[in-house]
Amino acid sequence: RNIALDGANKVAVVETGALPPLVACLSSTNVGVQEQAAAALRVLSANADNQTRIVEEGGLGGLIDLLKSDNKDVQEHACGALRNLSMKRDVSRKIGEEGALPYMIGLLRSPDERIQEQAATLLRNLSVNDENKNRIAQAGGLAPLIILLSSPLPRIQEQ
């Protein structure tokens, strides 16, 4: 993950074939492995060229599954990776279609402010799609979003 922090390395890591094993690690029974895989995909997904590749390799399902984790770090990294991936409109639509919204909405209620911010940002990105706007409302997303407007943290209120 640290190697990929460099912009040029984000592409090189993917071109070298890192995505299939990283996506497979999302399904590991070891929480530490899940966390590191989600964190690495979060870093790699900051590159627009990598976003399509991550989805093509099956990364969406594994990241969505990790939103259900009991581990806050796993939740934060999975949500952050999905947030980056949701910048692409077709991926945003697909995230909404794959049933991720109830888990994201649940994360808005997390006591961890980092997770609240990631989940709110992800939902903001998803709401660019009209179908997702309706899905968010139907899944009960409005009330927790309104509650976050009272957060003492401006970075959460901004989302």
N, C-alpha and C positions, 0 to 999 in steps of 0.2 A: 504494500500500500504506500509506503513512504517513497519508493522509487517513482511511483506514478504521480507524485505531487508536482513534479516538473512537467510543464506543458507538453514538451516533445515526447516525453516518456509515456504520457497517457496513451498516445497512439501506438507507440512501439510495444508497450506491454500487451495491448490487444492484438496487434499484428503478429506477435510471437506466440499467440495461442493461449493466453491466460484465461479467456472467458469460459470455456467449457469446464475446467476444473473449479473456477471460482463459483460458477452457478451451481455446480454439484455440491460444493461446500455449504451452500445455503441450507441444504437438507441434512446436514450433519446432525448427529445426536449430541455433539459437543457444543455447548453454548459459546465457548471461546472461539471455536472455528466459525460458527455462524456469525459472530460479531465481526471478526476480521474479514470474512468474505463480504459481508454487507458493507463494511467500511471501505474496502477496496473498490467495490462496485460504485459506491457513492463518489469516490474520488474519480474513477474512470468515467462515470456518467456525466461529469461536468464538461466533457468534450462532446460536442454535438455529433461528430462522426461516430463516436462510440455508442451513442444512445440507441441507434437503430440496431447495431450489432448485439448489444446486451439483450434487447427484446427478441431478436432472431434466435439467440442462444437459449431462450427460455427463462431469462432472468426475472421477468415480471411475476410469474407465479410464486417463485421462491421468496422474492422480496415481500409480496403480499402476505404470504404465510408467516413471515417473521414479524409482521405487525401484531400478531397474536402472542408473541413471546412474552414471558414474564420478566425478561431481562430488559431493563431500561436502555442500556447501551445498544443492544440488538434492535430494539424498537426505533431508537433515534437514527441509527445508521440506515436501517431499511427505509424508514420514512424519508430520510435525506436523499437516498438514491432514487426513490420513487418521485420525489420532488423534482430532481434534476431530469429524470426521464419524462416527466409530465410536461416539460417545456415543448415537446413535439405534440402537435394537435392530435395526430392519429394515435399516439401512445396515450395521451390524456383520455381520449374516448375509450380506449381499450381498458385502461385501469378502472374506469367507471363501470364498464360492462362486466369485468371479472369479479365483481362483488366486493371490492376492497373498501367501499365507502363506510360501511358500519364499523369496521375496525379503525379507520382513520378518525371517524367521529368519536369513537371511544377514547382515542388518544388525546383528543382535545380536553378531556377530563383528567388527564394524567396530573399527578402532583408535581411532576418534573417539568419545569418551564422550557427546557430545551426541546422536549418532546411536544409540548403544546405549540411551540413556535414552528417546528417542522411540520406538524400535522395541519396547522392553520395555513401555512404557506402552500402545502401540497393541495389542500382543498381550494385555496384561491386559484392556483394554476388550473385545477380541474374544472372550476366553475366558468372558465372561458368557453367551454363547450355547453351548448344549450341543454343537451340531454343530461349532462352531469349536474347542471343547476337544479333541474327537477329531481334527479336522483338524490342529491344532497338534502334537499328540503324533505323529500319523502322518507329518507332514512333518519330524520330527526336531527339534522345538522344545524338548524338555525338557532335553537336555544343555546347549545354550548358555544357557538360562535359569538352570540350576543353577550354571553357571560364573560368571554375573553376580552370584550371591549372594556371591562372594568379591571383588567390586569394592571398591576403597578408598573409593568414593563412596556414602554412604548414600542419596542420591537415586536411584541406580540400584538399589541393594539393595531399596529400598521398592517398586519396581515388580514 
